Amino acid sequence: MESMTEGTKEIVNNTFHESPNYADVFLNGVKYDARIVIESDETQKKILFRPNTKIYKGDVIEVKDKHYLVNNTYDNEIYPTAYVDFCNEWLRWTDVNGILITYPCVVKGKTYDLNNDKFVVISESTITISVPYNENTKNIPILQRFILNGKPYKIEGIDALSDVAFGKGIIHMQGVQALTEAEDDLVDDVADNKGSGWGDW
């Protein structure tokens, strides 16, 4: 059985580049070749990698200068597969040492189902931000402010549990539109966080 699996892997590797969906991608900044399948639209894709490639929820894949967040994986040793969402924004902030930190993220508005046939926006001022879980993002506190699409948002809820396991995954944060502060950098989308709970600096 093992020899059959290894034989299949060899065939897949030898013919992998022949697919019309073949493309070079960057997985967490490292170049890989892959096969890209568009799902419902350009914002969601299924990406197949060569045998034995390790992919995890929360990984970031770059495809033709666009970034995608891995929201689920199919752990198959012959065709490891990532299901991804398009990152429509960047989360930017400066840490306590004044170093700029940036991560691609997925931002969605808050909606609910009305009478099972119509979606209605609850509030344009409320958003959900999904970002990779790592040493930087796991320390984002409640009340931290970010600027997204030229507008400031304040974090009022953080879920770093439901989509995180073994140190990998996705943090989901609830943001509410806030007032602009005098020191907010609206050009580079970096919010001023003095007094936000991030620290006195």
PEVENCOR-V733264 format. One record per helix or strand of 3 or more residues. SS is the DSSP state (2 for helix, 1 for strand). FROM is the first residue (numbers start at 1). TO is the last residue. If there is no record, write none. Layout:
ss=SS from=FROM to=TO
ss=SS from=FROM to=TO
This chain:
ss=2 from=2 to=18
ss=1 from=22 to=27
ss=1 from=30 to=38
ss=1 from=44 to=49
ss=1 from=60 to=63
ss=1 from=66 to=74
ss=1 from=81 to=86
ss=1 from=89 to=94
ss=1 from=100 to=114
ss=1 from=118 to=132
ss=2 from=137 to=139
ss=1 from=145 to=148
ss=1 from=151 to=159
ss=1 from=168 to=177
